[in-house]
């Protein structure tokens, strides 16, 4: 197995395809963060919308992490 330099690792980590997946993970985190504020004592409807937002953010976060792992594993073969 060949040795990987820091430059190669940074180049791989900042490819356009991976940056899109990082954006999905970051956007999901923002969704969960905003949704957690809506789940406060603002009433029933904002709490429900906050819950849906947190669930959507969690789903997007998990999908992004799995997509990143899949991409890294398939390209390492």
N, C-alpha and C positions, 0 to 999 in steps of 0.2 A: 504494500500500500504506500502510495506516495505521500509526502509531507505537504500539508496545505499551509500556505503563507497567510499572514493577516490580511494582506491586500486582496488575495483571492477570496477569502472568507467575507470581507466587507463588500466586495464586488457582487458576490452571490447573494448576500443578504439585502442588497439594495437594488436588485433587478426590478423591472417594472411590474412583473407578475406578482412578486412577493410584496411589493409596496401596496398593491391593490388589496391583497389579503390583510396586510397590517391595517389598512384603512377600515376594512370590515370589522376587525377586532376592536379598533379604537372607537368606531361609531357605535358598536354594540355596548361598549363600556359607557359611552355618553348616554345612550338610551336607558341603560339600567340606572345610571346616576340621576337623570331627570325623572324617571319613573318613581324612584324612591322618594323624591320630594313631593310628588303628587299623591302619594299614598298616606300623607299626613292627615291631620284633622280638618280637611277642607270640605268634606261632604262625601256623599256616596258616589256621585258620578266621577269627580276627579280621582277618587281612590280606585275606582274600577278602571279608569283609563290608565292610571299609574301602574296598576297590576298588569294590565295588558302590555304596557310599555316595558316593564321589567321582564316579563316572560318573552317578549319578542327580542329584547336585548340579550337575554340569556341564550336563546336559540341561535341568534346571529353570532354570539361569542363562541359558542361550542362549534358551530359550523365553520367559522373562520379558523379556529385552532386545528380542527380535523383537516381542513383543506391545506393548511400550512404543513402539517405533519405528513400528509399524503404526498404533497409536492416534493418535500425534501426527501422522503423515502424513495419515491419513484425515480428521482433524478440521481440518487446515489447508487443505483444499480448499474 
